[in-house]
Amino acid sequence: MGPAERFALILGVTFAIPMSAAHAYLDAASASLALQALVGIGAAYIVTGKSYIRRIKALFKGNKKSDVETPGKDD
């Protein structure tokens, strides 16, 4: 399943689930947890993006796949 099909599936499921207004209390701890989750997701996207950019640069420079550093791999 490619990224486009996966996105379409997630979008379809999101709209298929009925949404209603939630009358809930949102305190500071809940907001802090949500903010930390968003920051963590953003950091993961940045690290993943940097990894893909390195691989693309190595492809154009003509480096072999084994020459590209893998994050978290110690030599």
C-alpha positions as CSV (number, residue, x, y, z in Angstrom):
1,M,0.0,0.0,0.0
2,G,1.6,3.2,-1.1
3,P,1.5,6.6,0.7
4,A,-1.4,7.9,-1.3
5,E,-3.6,4.9,-0.7
6,R,-2.7,5.0,3.0
7,F,-3.6,8.7,3.3
8,A,-6.9,8.1,1.5
9,L,-7.7,5.2,3.9
10,I,-6.9,7.3,7.0
11,L,-9.0,10.2,5.6
12,G,-11.9,7.9,4.7
13,V,-11.9,6.3,8.2
14,T,-11.7,9.8,9.8
15,F,-14.8,11.0,8.0
16,A,-16.7,7.8,8.5
17,I,-16.5,8.0,12.3
18,P,-19.3,10.3,13.5
19,M,-18.0,13.3,15.5
20,S,-19.9,15.0,18.2
21,A,-19.1,17.9,20.5
22,A,-17.3,16.8,23.7
23,H,-18.0,18.9,26.7
24,A,-14.8,18.0,28.5
25,Y,-12.5,19.9,30.8
26,L,-9.0,20.5,29.5
27,D,-6.5,21.3,32.3
28,A,-2.9,22.4,32.1
29,A,-1.5,18.9,32.4
30,S,-3.6,17.6,29.5
31,A,-2.6,20.6,27.3
32,S,1.1,20.0,28.3
33,L,0.9,16.4,27.3
34,A,-0.7,17.2,23.9
35,L,2.0,19.9,23.3
36,Q,4.8,17.4,24.1
37,A,3.2,14.8,21.7
38,L,3.2,17.4,18.9
39,V,6.8,18.4,19.6
40,G,7.8,14.8,19.6
41,I,6.1,14.1,16.3
42,G,7.7,17.2,14.8
43,A,11.2,16.1,16.0
44,A,10.6,12.6,14.6
45,Y,9.7,14.1,11.2
46,I,12.8,16.3,11.2
47,V,15.1,13.4,12.0
48,T,13.5,11.2,9.4
49,G,13.7,14.0,6.9
50,K,17.4,14.5,7.5
51,S,18.0,10.8,7.0
52,Y,16.2,10.8,3.6
53,I,18.0,14.0,2.6
54,R,21.4,12.4,3.4
55,R,20.5,9.4,1.3
56,I,19.4,11.5,-1.7
57,K,22.6,13.6,-1.5
58,A,24.7,10.4,-1.4
59,L,22.8,9.1,-4.4
60,F,23.7,12.2,-6.4
61,K,27.3,12.2,-5.1
62,G,27.7,8.6,-6.3
63,N,28.4,7.2,-2.8
64,K,27.6,3.5,-2.3
65,K,24.7,2.6,0.0
66,S,27.2,1.3,2.6
67,D,29.0,4.7,2.7
68,V,25.9,6.5,3.9
69,E,25.8,6.8,7.7
70,T,22.8,5.3,9.4
71,P,21.5,7.2,12.4
72,G,22.1,5.2,15.6
73,K,24.4,2.7,14.1
74,D,27.8,2.6,15.8
75,D,30.8,1.4,13.8
